[in-house]
């Protein structure tokens, strides 16, 4: 029950953050300039939208692979939160009349465009490979839970790294606030998932 309470608390925090972000969007509309296609603001929006999409996919996969309510609740919360944030990021690109794809490699806006990206589908830090996604879909029960928690921990660590980059380099105020909220929420969920892994006799991957 304690673990469930933590999850509910995390979900509530995410909802409060989402409400604050929505308020910020409404309150700051038109107060910031339009970024360029090569800006950190546009790069973060494009890359994090892709990064978030994989988290949503992983979360729905594990919900079909386990009956554990704690994992299913966490997965649902992650899927809903990141799907909503992805919609906001893509919506800003539309508002700015900027393309949702770029000829530049992922992470160029962070000065990491020359990183070994795209290896078996892992385009950015923390992303799972195609083989790992396939394996997740083949597991069931506790094995699926453990692998999901390990993959999502890695995914969140990569997401935190990217969001911190936006906090430093983005110029659009509402996007910086969204990125800062991502850092706080995902760091909290990393700690939560570490506890869930311990309960299953496992640990995050090195």
C-alpha positions in Angstrom: 0.0 0.0 0.0 2.9 2.4 0.7 4.2 1.9 -2.8 0.7 2.5 -4.2 0.5 5.7 -2.2 3.7 6.9 -3.7 2.5 6.2 -7.2 -0.8 8.0 -6.5 1.2 10.9 -5.1 3.4 11.0 -8.2 0.4 11.0 -10.4 -1.2 13.9 -8.4 2.1 15.8 -8.7 2.1 15.2 -12.5 -1.5 16.5 -12.7 -0.7 19.6 -10.7 2.3 20.2 -13.0 0.2 19.7 -16.1 -2.3 22.2 -14.7 0.5 24.7 -14.0 1.8 24.2 -17.6 -1.6 24.8 -19.1 -2.0 28.0 -17.1 1.5 29.1 -18.2 0.6 28.5 -21.8 -2.5 30.6 -21.5 -0.9 33.3 -19.5 2.2 33.6 -21.6 0.6 33.4 -25.0 2.3 35.9 -27.4 4.8 37.1 -24.7 7.8 35.2 -26.2 9.3 35.5 -29.6 9.2 32.8 -32.3 12.3 30.7 -32.4 14.1 29.7 -35.5 14.1 26.2 -37.0 17.7 25.6 -35.8 17.1 26.9 -32.3 17.4 24.8 -29.1 13.6 25.5 -28.6 12.7 23.9 -31.9 15.3 21.1 -31.6 14.1 20.1 -28.1 10.5 20.1 -29.2 11.2 17.9 -32.1 13.5 15.5 -30.3 11.5 15.2 -27.1 8.3 14.5 -29.0 10.1 11.4 -30.5 11.6 10.5 -27.2 8.2 10.7 -25.4 6.5 8.7 -28.1 8.6 5.6 -27.3 7.9 6.0 -23.6 4.2 5.9 -24.4 4.6 2.8 -26.5 6.6 1.0 -23.8 4.0 1.9 -21.2 1.1 0.5 -23.2 3.1 -2.7 -24.0 3.7 -3.5 -20.3 0.1 -2.8 -19.4 -0.8 -5.7 -21.7 1.9 -7.9 -20.2 1.2 -7.8 -16.5 -1.7 -7.7 -14.0 0.3 -5.9 -11.4 -1.7 -2.8 -10.4 1.3 -0.8 -9.3 3.1 -1.2 -12.6 -0.1 -0.7 -14.6 -0.9 2.5 -12.8 2.6 3.9 -13.2 2.6 2.9 -16.9 -0.7 4.6 -17.4 0.4 7.8 -15.7 3.6 7.9 -17.7 1.8 7.3 -21.0 -0.9 9.9 -20.3 1.6 12.6 -19.1 4.1 12.1 -21.9 1.4 11.9 -24.6 0.0 15.2 -23.3 3.4 16.8 -23.3 4.2 15.5 -26.7 1.0 17.1 -28.0 2.2 20.4 -26.5 5.6 20.2 -28.1 4.2 19.4 -31.5 1.6 22.2 -31.0 4.3 24.7 -30.4 6.1 23.7 -33.6 2.8 24.3 -35.5 2.3 27.6 -33.7 5.8 28.6 -34.7 5.3 27.3 -38.3 8.4 25.2 -38.0 8.9 21.7 -39.4 8.4 18.6 -37.1 11.4 16.9 -38.7 14.9 18.1 -39.5 17.7 17.1 -41.8 20.1 17.6 -38.9 20.8 14.6 -36.7 19.0 14.3 -33.3 20.6 16.2 -30.5 22.3 18.7 -32.7 20.7 21.5 -30.7 22.6 20.2 -27.7 25.9 20.0 -29.6 25.6 16.2 -29.7 24.6 15.7 -33.3 27.7 13.6 -33.9 26.8 11.1 -31.3 26.3 7.5 -32.4 22.6 7.8 -32.9 20.2 5.5 -34.6 21.7 2.3 -33.5 18.9 -0.3 -33.8 16.3 2.5 -33.3 17.9 4.1 -30.3 18.0 7.7 -31.7 18.7 9.6 -28.5 20.0 9.1 -24.9 18.0 6.6 -22.9 15.9 5.3 -25.8 15.4 1.5 -26.1 16.6 -0.3 -29.1 14.2 -2.1 -31.5 15.4 -5.4 -30.1 14.7 -4.3 -26.5 11.2 -3.2 -27.5 10.6 -6.5 -29.1 11.8 -8.3 -26.0 9.5 -6.3 -23.8 6.6 -7.4 -25.9 7.6 -11.0 -25.5 7.8 -11.1 -21.7 5.1 -11.5 -19.2 4.4 -11.1 -15.5 7.3 -10.0 -13.2 9.9 -10.4 -15.9 8.0 -7.9 -18.0 7.6 -5.6 -15.0 11.4 -5.6 -14.2 12.4 -5.1 -17.8 10.0 -2.2 -18.2 11.1 -0.5 -15.1 14.8 -0.9 -16.2 14.1 0.4 -19.7 12.0 3.3 -18.4 14.6 4.2 -15.8 17.2 4.5 -18.6 14.6 6.4 -20.7 13.9 8.9 -18.0 17.6 9.5 -17.3 18.0 10.3 -21.0 14.9 12.5 -20.9 16.2 14.4 -17.8 19.5 15.0 -19.6 17.7 16.5 -22.6 15.3 18.6 -20.5 18.2 20.0 -18.5 19.7 21.0 -21.9 16.5 22.9 -22.7 16.5 24.6 -19.3 20.0 25.9 -20.1 19.6 26.7 -23.8 15.9 27.3 -24.7 14.7 30.9 -24.8 10.9 30.5 -24.9 9.8 30.9 -21.3 6.9 28.4 -21.3 9.0 25.7 -22.9 11.8 26.2 -20.3 9.2 25.8 -17.6 7.9 22.6 -19.2 11.4 21.2 -19.4 12.0 22.1 -15.7 8.8 20.3 -14.8 10.0 17.2 -16.8 13.3 17.1 -14.9 11.5 17.2 -11.5 8.8 14.7 -12.4 11.1 12.2 -14.1 13.7 12.4 -11.3 10.9 11.6 -8.9 9.8 8.6 -11.0 13.3 7.3 -11.3 13.5 7.1 -7.5 10.0 5.5 -7.4 11.0 2.9 -10.0 14.2 2.1 -8.1 12.1 1.1 -5.1 9.7 -1.0 -7.3 12.7 -2.8 -8.7 14.1 -3.5 -5.2 10.7 -5.0 -4.3 11.2 -7.4 -7.2 14.7 -8.4 -6.3 16.2 -6.3 -9.2 18.0 -3.1 -9.8 18.4 -0.5 -12.5 20.8 -1.4 -15.3 24.3 0.0 -15.1 
